[in-house]
Amino acid sequence: MIERIITAIETVVEWTGRIVAWFTLAAMLVVCAVVVLRYFFGLGWASLQELYVYFHASAFMLGAAYTLKHEGHVRVDVIYGHAGPHYKRGLNILGCYLLLIPVMGWLFYTSLPFVADSWSRLEGSHQSGGLPGVFILKTIIPITCALLILQAVCLAYRAAKGGDTTTTESLDA
C-alpha cells in the first residue's frame, strides 16, 4: 500500500516536471517576441513582459520537486560527493526530515494567508496593462511546497528502504 502511494506521488511529480519543462520554451519564445516587437517594431506591452516572468517562475517553482526526484539539486559535494551509498542514504533521510520538510512546511503555512489575500482581491498586476492573474501565480507557492514535501517523503522512504533514491523509470510502466 505504501509503495503504491509513493509511486503515485512520484508519478504526479514526474508529470508536473515534464509539463512545466515546456514553460521554459514558452518563456524563451515570449522573450524573443518581446525583443523583436520592441527593437524592430517599437511595440511593447507590459502583459507580454510579465508573461515570460510567469512562465519562468512557474517552471522554476513547479519543477523543483521534479529536480529533487531526479537528484538534480546542488549539494555540498565536499561531504556528499565522497560518501558511500549507506552514508548518502542517511544524509538524504536526515536532510528530508530535519531540513526540507520543516522548511517547506513552514513556508506552506506562512504562504497561505498571503495567497488567500491575493485571491480575495483577485489581485492583478500593479502595472498598467499588466496581467490580471497575480493571484494564480502566488498560488504556485504553496503548491510548490506541497510537491516538495511529498517528494521529500518519497526520497526518505526510498533511502530508508536501502534502495536507489532516484526513480527514472518510464511512466508507461
N, C-alpha and C positions, 0 to 999 in steps of 0.2 A: 504494500500500500504506500509506504513512504517513498519507495523507488519510483512509483508512478507519479506521485505528487512532484518529486524532484524533476523528473523527466518533463512533466507538463510545464513547470516553471521555466525550465531551460528552453523548452520549445517556444514559449512566449517571448523570452529574452532573445532567442535566435531570430525569430521572425521580426521582432521590433528592430533589431540591429540591421537586418537585411533591408527592411523597408526604409528606415531613416538614412541608410547609406546613400540612397537616391537623392536625399535632401542636399547632400554635398554637391552633386551635379547640378541640381536646380539652383543652388546658391551661386555657383560659378556662372551659369548661364544668365542669371539675373544681373550679376555684377558686370558681365560683358555687355549686356543690353544697356545698363546704366551708363557705362563708359562710352559706348557707341552713340547713344542718344545725346549725351551731354556734349561730347567733344566734336562730333561730326554734324549734329543737327541742332545743337544749342537747346535741347529739351531736357527737362528733368522733373521728376515727380518724387515727392517725399515718400509716398506709399511704395514706390518701386525700390527706393533705397532701403526702406525698413523691411521690405520683403526678404531681401537677402540676409538681413540680420536675423529674421525669424527662422529662415531655413537653417542658417548656421547654428543658432542657439539650439534649435530642436535636434539637429543631427548630433551636436556635441553632448547635450544632456541625455537624450533618449538612447544614444549609443554607448553611454558609459557602462551599463550593465552588460551589454554585448562584449565590450572590451574586457571587462572583468572576467566574463565567462571564458574568453579565449586568452586570458592572462597577458593582455596587451598593455596594462598599465605599468608605469615606471616603478621600479622597486629599488631599494637600496642594495645594489649588486655587491657591495663590499661584504655584506652579510649573507644575502640570499643566493647570490651567484655561485659561491663556492661551497654551499651547503649540500649535504646529501639529501636523498629523497625523503627520508624519515624526518629530518630536521625541517625541510621545506613544508612538509605536511603540518608539522607542529606550528610553524610560523603562520601558515595560512589559517589554521584554526584560531590561534590567538589573535591574529590581525583582524579576522572577521568579527569575533565575539567581543574583543576588547576595544577595537577602534572603529571599524567600518560600520557595524550595525548600530552602536550607540550614537555615533556622529550623524549618520543618516536618519536615525530615529528622532534625534533632537531637531535636525533640520526639517524633517517632515512635519513634526509637531509645531514648530515655530512658524513654518510657512503657511499653515492652514488659515490663520486669521488674515494674513496678507493676501492670500488668494481669494478668500471669501469676501473681503472688502472690495477687491477688484471686480469680482463677479457681481456684487450688489450694485455697483455703479456701471456695470458693463463698460469698464474702462477702455478707452481708446487712446490713440496716440496724442501726445501733447503738441505735436507739430501740426500746423495747418496742412491739410491734405494727406495726413498720415493714415495708417491702417487703423481700423476700429477695433481690432481683436486683441488688445494687450492682455485682457483677462484670460484669453486662451493660452497665450504664451506663458503667463505666470502659472497657469495650471500645470505646466510641464515640470515645475519644481518638485511638488510632492509626488508626482508620477515617477520622476527620476529616482527620488529617494526610495520609494516603494520597490521599484525594479532592482535597485542596488541591494536593498535589504534581502529581498527574495533570492537574488543571485548569490549573495554572501552566504546565506543559509545553505544553498546548494553546494557552493565551494567548500564550506566547512564540513558538510555531510560527506562529500566525496573524499576529502582529506582524512576524515576520521575513519572511514572505511578502509583506508590504506591504499586506495586506488589513485589513478591519474585524475587530477582535478580539472583538466581540460576535457571538454567533450566536443569533438569536432565531427562527429558522425553526421551523416546526412539526415535531414528532416524527413525524408521519404521512408526511412527505415522504421 
